[in-house]
């Protein structure tokens, strides 16, 4: 029996989905550039605020149903799949009613301008339709026919960016008018998804059952809560900046956050590749699990440090040429974010580590506590320090979250905690010397390229000489890439 085909299919799907995710994220960065060049910080802030609200709405409507549905559909026959999707859509409609009431209440309380309301509405409708589309694509994904849904979703993202960009460049209309096609392409995606569902499954019927709906929400809540909390957590700064200081401040802050998200991709995908390995070893060989977790964090220490210096030294050089002179203030924010990328990399790794040892509930509680700190700190600091206050609130809350993750690990797996603590100590020595050298070189030379090159080279040399690299297993990384 040939067992290689299923693994090849998984590798094929994973590779293509990863490529599409990268393309989708970069297309979003392109739209930020277009908005920045034509509308400055105010237009960029308009869009960033609308996107932040829309992403929270998406995770609330999606609620983890696509992941849950794929798992369930892979275990049941076609007739039962039809019933399951009908019940999921019924729950999503209930959530949509809740979102609609909340959205109207938000408008009445926040009293945004009509232009802001239209921007938010256009992107929110797009995200709501995307959430429903993902539900109708569940049967295809459950059959490992993931490429068509992924291409459909990517096409919508690219059409959004291309159409809006062309409208802005050639017609120079206001932001809220340029974003109206978002609703249209969301409708197109939903039509494609629904037709795909009917072709593969047959007739569709919404199956509303109050008892089942409550049961379904209770089943999925521990997993969906994590996504929802993360979405609110990541967008707290943008939303509070807009409400307290207006769109211009948000426009200065948002591009820096977008660069952070793009630069962080290698860490995200590296952890994505590692998760199946950690999960398998935790179930089968705990000693190998601890060893793999230590290797993961050693690799993340190195990758995150290099990305931090790239964000600190190189990205500021392209901000003004790329976005325009009005974004000079974003340079300082990006340098703050450079330190955040280091802390954020640990958070991403801890998320996967705790999930692999079935501690997702404790992980979500820690994340929620960090969200509360971020919320309170943002409201406290932003009125006095503006965008710097938003970044500071995020750094503080992210640090607290990592400390909570460490405490959970200390309580549940002391040996692994000790290994990671020793590895971090070795790393910190190398990092401190390299960082101090980089600061010195920055004062002695005007070349940020030279300072970054010295910092990274010295960092790697010290890691090798202090013995840190002895446990930095290249074979482990190669296995993940393969």
N, C-alpha and C positions, 0 to 999 in steps of 0.2 A: 504493500500500500504506500503510495506517494504522499507524504505529509508535508512536502515543501510548498505545494501550491497554496494552501490557506495562508501560510506565513508570507509568501510572495504577494498575495492579494492584500494582506494587511499592510505590508511595507509599501506597496503601490499606492493604496488609499491614503496612508499616513503621509507619504512624500508629497502627493498632489495636494492634499488638504493643507499641508504646511505651506507650500508654495502659494496657494490661493490666499491663505491668511496673510502672508507677507505682502502680497500684491494689494490686497484690500486695505491693509494698514497704511501702506505707502501712498495709495490713492487718496486716503484721508489727509495725509501730510501735504499732498499737492494742492488740495482744496484750501488748506490753511494758507499756503503761499499765495494763491490767487486772491483770496479774501483780504490778506494782509496788504498786498500790493495796491489793490483798488479801493479798499475801504479803511485801511489803517486799523488801529487797535479797537475802535468802536464797532466796526463791522465784524471783526474777528471775535470780539466779545459777545456780540449778538448770537453768532453761530455756536460758539462754545457753550453758552448758557442753554440754548435750545437743545444741543446734543446731549448735554449732561442730564437734563430733565428727561429726555427721550430714552436714554440708556437705562435710567432707573425704571421707567415705565416698561421698557422691553423685558427686563429681568422679572418684573412683577407679573406680567402677562405670560411670559414663557415659563416661569416658575419651575424650571428643571424638567418640564414635561417631555421635552425631546429626548433627554437621556433616559428618563424612566420609561418612556414609550418604546424606545429601541430595545431596551432590555426585555420588556414584557412581550413585545411583538415577536421577538426571536424565539419565544417559548410557546406561542399559541398559533392556532390555525387562522386561515384568512377570515372566516366569519366572525371569530372573536376579535380579530384586529379591527374590523369595522365597528364593532360595538365599543371597543376601547377608545378609538379615536373620537367617536361620537360623544363619549362621556368626558374626554379631555377637553374637547371644544366647548362643551356645556360649562365646565368649570372656568375656562378662559373667558367666556362671555360674562360670567358672574364677576370675575376679576376686572374685566373691562368696565363693567358698570361702576365698580368701586373706584377705578382709576378716573373715570369721567367725573364722578362726584368730587373726588379729591382735586382734580384739575380745575374745576369751576371754583371750588373753595380757595384754591391757591391764587387764582386770578383776582378774586374778590379781596383777599387779604393783602397780596403783594402789590396790587394795582399797577401792573406793568403797562407800557405803552401798547397801542394797537399793533405797531410793527413787531414788537417783542412777542406778542401773543400769536401773530401769524407765523413767525419764525419757529416758535416752540411747537405750534399746532402742526405745521408741515412735517417737521422731523418726527414728532410723536406719532402721527398717523403712519408714517413710513415704518417706524419701529414696531408698532402694533400689528401691522399687516405682515411684517417679517416674522413676528412671534407665531401668528396663526399659520403662516406658510411652513414654518419649521414643523409644526404639528402634522400638517398634511403630507410632509415629506418623510415622516417617521417610518412608514412601511418600507419605503425604498432603502432607507439607511439601515433598517433591521435586516434587510437581505444583502447587506454590504454593497449595495449599488449606490455608493455615496457621491459619485462624481457629478451626476446630473443635478442633484440638489445644491452641491457646492458651487458648480458653474453658474447655476441660476442665481444664487445669492450674490456671487462675485460680480455677475453681469449687472445686477441691480446697483451695486455699489459703484461700479465703474461708470454706468450710465448716469447715476446721480452726479458724480464728480465732473464728468465730461460735459453734460448738459448745462449744469449750473455754471461751470467755468466759461463755457462758450457764451452763455447769456450775459454773464458779467463783462467779458472781454469785448464783445461786439455791440451790446445794447446798453451797457453801463446803467442798468436799472438798480433800484434799491435792493438790499440784501433780502428783505422779506418777499419781494417779487421773484427774485432769482431762485429762491428755494422752493417755490410752489411745485415744480416737477417732481419733488420727492414723493408727494402723495400719488402721483400718476404711476411712477415706477414701482411703488409698493403694491398698487392694485394689479399691475402686470404680473408681478412675482406671485401674488396670491392666486391669480387665475392659472398660472403654470402649475403651481403646487396642487391646486384642487383638481385640475384635469389629470395630472399624474396619478393622484389618489384614485380617481374614478376609473382610470384605465387599469390600474393594478388591483384594486380592491372591489370596485363596483359602486353601487349606490351609497350615498352618504345620508345619515340621519342623526340629528343631534339627539342624544339620549340623556335627558336631564333627570337625575335622580338625586334628591337632596342628601339622602343618607350616604350614597356612594360618593357624592362630591365632597362631603366632609371627610369621609374616610380616605379619599385620594389625597386631599390636602394634608392630612395628618401623616400619611405615608411619605410624601415627598418633602415635607417641610424641612427636616434636618439637612437635606442636601441643597434645596433651593434657597434656604435662608442664607447660606454661605455666599452664594452668588449675589443675592440681593444686597446683603450687608457690604460686600466688597464694592459693588457698584455705587452705593450711596457714599461709602467711605472715600472712594477715589474722586468723587465729584463734589464733595462738600465744599472745598475751597472755591471752586468756580461759582457755585450757586450762591454762597454767602458773600463773596466778592461782588457779584452782580447786584444782590439785594442791598448791600451796605454802601458800596462805592460806585456802582454803575458799570457800564459795558467797557469803558476805556481801560479800567484797571484789570478787568477780566481778560481783555484783549492782549494786555502785556503778559499776563500770567499763563494763559492757555497754550500759546506756542511752545513755551518752555516745558509744560507738562506733556505736550505731544511728542517733543523730541525725546523726553525721558522714556515714554512708552515705546518708541521705535528703537532707541538704543538698548532698551532692556530685553528686546526680542531674543537674543542668543541665550540669555539666562532662562527665559520662559520655555523655549523649545528644548533646551538641555534638560530641564526638570521634567518636561513632558516625556522625553525619551527615557529618562531614568525611572519614572514612576512604575511602569510594568515590572522592571527588574526588582525594585524595592518590594513591591507587592508580592511577587513570586517568592523571593527569599524570606520574607516575613512569615509566609505560610509554610515554607518547606525547610528552611535552614536559617535559624536566627543569628548564628555567628556570621554567616555570609551577609545577612541583612545589615548587621552593625558595621561590618567592613565596607560594604557598598555605600552606606549612608555617610561614613567618614570620608570616603573617596569623593562622594558627591560634593560635600561641603568644602573639601580642600580645592576641588576644581572651581567651585563657585567663588571662593575667596580670590583666586587668581583672576578669573574672568571678570568679576565685578570690579576689581581694582583697575584693570586695564580699561574697561568701559568708563569708569569714573574719570580717569584722566583724559580720555578722548572727549567726554562731555565737557569737562572743565576747560581744556586747552583748545580743542579744535572747533567744536560747534559754535562758540562765541564768535569765531572769525568769519562765519558765513551768515550770521543772523542779519546784519544790516544789508549786505549785498542781496540776500535772498528775500527778506521781508520788507526792507525799506528802513529809512532813517528814523521813522516814528517808533521803531521797536528797539532802539538803543537801550532802553531801560530793561528789556528782556534779557540782556546779556548777564546782568548781575543775578537775575532770578535763575537763569540756567546754571550759573556757578553754584548757587545754593542747591539746585536739583542734583548737581554732580555728587554731592555727599549723600543725597537721598537715594541715588541709584545703588549705592553700596548697601545701605540699610534695607532697601526694597528687595534686593537680590536674596538676602537672608529670609525675608518674609515669604517670597515665592518658594524657596527651598523647604522651609518649615511647613508650608501648606501641604506640599506633596508628601513630606515625611510623616506628618501626623495623620494624613489621610490613609497612608499605606499601613499604619498600625491601628486603624479603626478608631481614631480619636477625633473624628470630624465634628462631634458635638462640642467637645471642649475647645477645639480650634475655632468654631463659630462664636462661642461665648467670648473668647479672648479678642476676636476680631470686632465683636459688637462693643466690647468695653473700650477698645481703641477708637471705634467710631464715635462714642460718646465724648472721649477726650478730645478728638479732632474737632468735633462740633463745638464744644465749650471753648476750646483754645482759639478756634477761628473767630468766633463771635467776640472773644476777649481781646485778641491781638490785632485783627484786621482794622478796626476803627482807628487805631493808633499807629500801626506800622504798615498798613496797606498790603501789597503783594508779598512783602517780606514776612509779614505776620502770617499769611496763609501758608507759606512754605515752612515757617518755623512750627506752626501747629501740626503740619503733616509730619515733619521730622520727629517731633516729640511723641506724637501718637504712634508712629511707626516703630520708634525705639521701645516704647512701652509694650507694644504688641509682641515684638521679638523677645523681650524679657519674659513676658507671660508664656510664650511658646517654650522658651528654655526651662521655665519653672515646671510646665507640664511634662516636658521630657525628663527633667530631674526626678519628678515623682514617679513616672511610669517606666523609665529605663535609665537608671543611674549610670550604668557602664557606658552606654552610648553618649550620655551627657558628658561624662568625664573625657571620653575620646575627643569629642568636639571641642571641649574646653581647652584641652592640651593643644589641639591643632590650631585653634584660634590664637592661643598664646604665642606659638611659633610664628604664626602669620603676622601678628601684631608687631613683633620685633622688626621684621623685614619691612613692613608697611611704614612704620614710624621713621625708620632711617631713610627710606626712599622718599617719603613725603617731605621730610625736613630738607633733603637734598634738592628736591624739586622747587621748594620755596626759595632756597638760596639761589638756585640757578635763575629763577624768575626775577629776582632782584638784580642779578648780575648781568642779565642779557635781556634784550627786547624780543627775542624769538621764543614764542610759546611752543613752536615745533621742537626746538632744541630742548626746552625744559621738559616737555613730555617725553621725548626720546631718552633723556638721561634718567628720568624717573622710572620709566618702564624697564629699561635695561638694568639699572641698579637694583630694582625690585626683584627681577628674575634671578640675578646673580646672588643676591643675599638669600633668597629662598633656597637656592641650591646649596650654598655654603653652610647654611644653618641646619640643613637636613630636612627641611620641610618637603622638598621634592622627592624624597625617598619613598613617601607614601602617596605621591601624586601619580597615580597609575595611568599611564598613557593607554595601556591595553584596555582598561575599563572604559575610557572615553571612546576608543576605537570600536569597542563592542556596541556601545550605544548608537554610534553613527551608522554602523552596519545594520 
